[in-house]
Amino acid sequence: MSLFHPQAEEFYQQAKGATGQGTVLTLISMMDTSAQQAKTEVGESPGLQQLHNQFHAFRKSLCDFSDQQTATTAYEQVVTLNKELKTVLHRLWKFQNDTSLRTVHLDLLLTRIQELRATLQAIPN
């Protein structure tokens, strides 16, 4: 991750909590803020760049969960939501200069982020 996305490593370190779950929840909040910021911007914007790097940091942080946590159905749902987020982000990047499609994809991303937050909170510590 740090070779191709050095800023993602910075976000990961900034969000690093006492537990993997804490780190992920912090990154989710960061992604939410960046997505809201990106809704007010156009093109390859700072908010979109931050969101992209925070997503890579989020993906790295999924490795910080214990074996016991990864064995839960809630974690499996997090993995599925992660894959959905990846697809939405790729589409968002493709449509970053089309205001209406950008907004639609950002709204979808924000909905998935809320689902992700609720699911992450269901994983036992």
Secondary structure as UniProt FT lines:
FT   TURN            2..4
FT   HELIX           6..15
FT   HELIX           20..38
FT   TURN            39..40
FT   HELIX           46..61
FT   HELIX           62..64
FT   HELIX           67..70
FT   HELIX           73..94
FT   TURN            95..97
FT   HELIX           99..121
//
